[in-house]
Amino acid sequence: MKRALLAILVFFLWVLPVKAATINLPERVGQGEPFWVEFVSDKNPDSLTVQWLEKTVEYPVDFNGTQSILLSAGLDHKGKYPLSISFDFGDEQIVEEFNVYISAKDYPEQRLTLPESMVTPPQEVIDRIVREREKTVNALNTLSPERYWTTDFVRPASGSVSSPFGVRRFLNDEPRAPHRGVDLRGPEGTPVKAMETGRVILTGDFYFGGKTVILDHGLGFVTVYMHLSEINVNKGEYISKGDLVGLVGMTGRATGPHLHLGVYVLGQAVDPMLLLE
């Protein structure tokens, strides 16, 4: 998938003047799309730091010739954004600045009719929702220095997509935030697998998401599994790609059994299917 994403985009080609390194990165990406920055060098730098969308990340230098870094274009961003890449070769530091244009993407609309209690939560649960949202946002912005992932991701459930990423939802004709994940069909009890190796950083039974698991895969790559009928992992546990996370269910705000799968890169939601297909 990485190669497919690289192939359909227009790239900068940049050569470091002394160390003969080449960088491939897109000039333009759509809202909510993941993208790769690829480095090719005949000598590994001592450190590699990337600044993008107000996040600064120091990446492990483990590319013997080639390394790919996963970044994201946020759903809430549009226009030209700076991307800074810093190489420390010990005897010199080289910093290069690029601009990546995030273009508007026309996601479809979805109109749902639900019981009013599912659209407007009762006042007595507002405090609970606020607490749960704070926990979730903190988890989604996790930025750990280890990297547990590669580029070969596992589809957590085999069901087809019932609600795509980015769809603009109207609940009882009232606009809501865009859908920041994909819903995968599946009968209740269907196994849900970890998309990649990582650490369990949050579990819980939340008002909107129901039984939820959030995994940290390192370097700002986080996956979310919602509406589970059963959770089969514990917070703090390390699990491998393809391990059982839980079972498909319809807990929380759900009208039928399905898996809500979310993928976040540096805190920005991206379309999981662009990494899985």
Secondary structure as UniProt FT lines:
FT   HELIX           2..7
FT   STRAND          11..15
FT   TURN            17..19
FT   STRAND          21..26
FT   STRAND          28..30
FT   TURN            31..32
FT   STRAND          34..41
FT   STRAND          47..52
FT   TURN            53..54
FT   STRAND          55..59
FT   STRAND          66..72
FT   TURN            75..76
FT   STRAND          79..88
FT   STRAND          93..103
FT   STRAND          109..112
FT   HELIX           116..119
FT   HELIX           123..125
FT   HELIX           126..140
FT   STRAND          161..163
FT   TURN            165..166
FT   STRAND          168..171
FT   TURN            172..173
FT   STRAND          174..175
FT   STRAND          182..185
FT   TURN            188..189
FT   STRAND          191..193
FT   STRAND          198..206
FT   TURN            207..209
FT   STRAND          210..216
FT   TURN            219..220
FT   STRAND          221..231
FT   TURN            235..236
FT   STRAND          238..239
FT   TURN            241..242
FT   STRAND          244..249
FT   STRAND          258..265
FT   TURN            266..267
FT   STRAND          268..270
FT   HELIX           273..276
//
